[in-house]
Amino acid sequence: MERGPRRPGGPKPRSVAKTPLANIEWILAEHGGITLSEISGVGCVAAAADPETCYAMLARKDGETVLELLHRLDKAIATAAEKNVTIDEVNPPGGFKPPKGTKSRRS
């Protein structure tokens, strides 16, 4: 799923080094970061963001190696920057809804 980022525009990935994960290198060079983490109810997630933009949040597929996940994250960073979207495989469309019978904190 793709969704628009909070801030329009922004820098485009550029090659920092000739590496197989050049877009991850770019994020790190721009003071951003990547995270690999286990999230309850979701599983293993890889995310890439800088201080202004979340580029991608990917859920690890069954049988996918960590290296394969990192390569997918690298490609997702490029797509997100080029199309000015966030690649989001983690959050449901429209966000999370409170369970029925639960009052919203906003009320």
Secondary structure by P-SEA (a helix, b strand, c coil): ccccccccccccccccccccaaaaaaaaaaccbbbbbbbccccbbbbbbccccccccccccccccaaaaaaaaaaaaaaaaaacccccccccccccccccccccccc
